[in-house]
């Protein structure tokens, strides 16, 4: 265990565990499945679909081929591919990793020209060794890949007589000739460090601006388990001034420009039980997705050619405490027919940030948290195709119940986070410029509504016999609907769920742990272009089911 945080059982967690997994030992026996974990298990895998690849000419470039033993970053050079042009229908990043022996889970990043193109974590190895792969569509960073760039990669690691796992990775980019399905950003920018903080200077004809933030709680400290923190006077090992609510905010020149709920990542040593994650990682563990903010309402301000202060902060982190990484990329789409755009920010309204965290002491201590926030920003730009107004409304809500005993030998959480976002873009119809309308002089209105929900429900218990058991269910769900003129033109729905139940004996050598565990992931993605529905189940590290339903 990387951190001896034993999560307390929430009320009714025993009934939940029995309903989901049955009573007694959690690992259901199947033909060919060992009675407990051995010295090796199936290589890590996920139920997510592979990145689709077009059937066009392709070229491949190696970004990194390195073995991580410490906290020294790898530094190399990237050169654009030859033979596939400088416009690509798709760019796919692939990481192949391998490690064996004993090692904790580690966090890592990969940057090209200062642009973060991948944030990841690693699986924990078996003594005999494992291999894993990560694929990511990085077409949106095409602007970065058109020129020679510096490469920096780090998976911080410690190798000594006890922790022997050296992490070897090979990373490539594969470029596919052709035009992308949707226009890639014209520019990919990073923030500049100045004496006044971090600043951003955008092209003066920036028509759409999106910031993405790879927000992650750090490994090894309480902010890795931020959703469990409590405020005084509650007696719990991880404290925060106002409890577990966290919110990732972005500001432009000191003005609140975007809010978002951070995803509750669980790394492969999380919840005190690596046996949950040896084969199936939690959702997003290997491919951390950035939080996105549509900053287009601020484009009228940002397009003046001057540097503007842009800051990202995480609300709820105790003052002076480290624990979050928030690298920022800024994606810009430019007006091809005008060198300079003008406009203004017209509306910026926010509710007060509600955050109630109530502590009730007892045989099982309890903290109930209800929190939320709402922000609306609106602005316009006078473009080559007329005046375009963009309005972004984002509504956040968090509800959780955390229960634990005084000695924290039982500890549990039932939590949910909602992040609703509506982006409305209004501009000229066919008589005046781009967009869909009903006739000359009409106005086109395009609305994109995205609803994200994250859930975490589980408990860890440590018995008098030093037997530790974790039962946990996680959910990563999202739906998006695009409508124009009141008619739905695009939609998608994602439901990625994980459930696991694992137990082992603590404070003994690995061969005496007698570890058992089951885990299941179902990744269900629907949209107008098709369906992906895959379920994976493991027992004692053996893959017992790989089922497709579409």
Secondary structure as GFF3:
##gff-version 3
##sequence-region A 1 550
A	DSSP	alpha_helix	13	21	.	.	.	ID=ss1
A	DSSP	beta_strand	58	68	.	.	.	ID=ss2
A	DSSP	beta_strand	74	78	.	.	.	ID=ss3
A	DSSP	beta_strand	88	99	.	.	.	ID=ss4
A	DSSP	beta_strand	107	112	.	.	.	ID=ss5
A	DSSP	beta_strand	115	121	.	.	.	ID=ss6
A	DSSP	beta_strand	130	137	.	.	.	ID=ss7
A	DSSP	three_ten_helix	139	141	.	.	.	ID=ss8
A	DSSP	alpha_helix	142	145	.	.	.	ID=ss9
A	DSSP	beta_strand	149	155	.	.	.	ID=ss10
A	DSSP	beta_strand	167	177	.	.	.	ID=ss11
A	DSSP	beta_strand	187	190	.	.	.	ID=ss12
A	DSSP	beta_strand	192	194	.	.	.	ID=ss13
A	DSSP	beta_strand	197	200	.	.	.	ID=ss14
A	DSSP	beta_strand	206	217	.	.	.	ID=ss15
A	DSSP	three_ten_helix	222	228	.	.	.	ID=ss16
A	DSSP	beta_strand	247	252	.	.	.	ID=ss17
A	DSSP	beta_strand	255	260	.	.	.	ID=ss18
A	DSSP	three_ten_helix	270	272	.	.	.	ID=ss19
A	DSSP	three_ten_helix	274	276	.	.	.	ID=ss20
A	DSSP	beta_strand	291	294	.	.	.	ID=ss21
A	DSSP	three_ten_helix	296	298	.	.	.	ID=ss22
A	DSSP	alpha_helix	299	302	.	.	.	ID=ss23
A	DSSP	beta_strand	308	315	.	.	.	ID=ss24
A	DSSP	beta_strand	324	334	.	.	.	ID=ss25
A	DSSP	beta_strand	342	350	.	.	.	ID=ss26
A	DSSP	beta_strand	354	360	.	.	.	ID=ss27
A	DSSP	beta_strand	365	383	.	.	.	ID=ss28
A	DSSP	beta_strand	386	404	.	.	.	ID=ss29
A	DSSP	beta_strand	410	428	.	.	.	ID=ss30
A	DSSP	beta_strand	443	462	.	.	.	ID=ss31
A	DSSP	beta_strand	467	484	.	.	.	ID=ss32
A	DSSP	beta_strand	487	505	.	.	.	ID=ss33
A	DSSP	three_ten_helix	510	512	.	.	.	ID=ss34
A	DSSP	beta_strand	516	527	.	.	.	ID=ss35
A	DSSP	beta_strand	530	539	.	.	.	ID=ss36
A	DSSP	beta_strand	542	548	.	.	.	ID=ss37
###
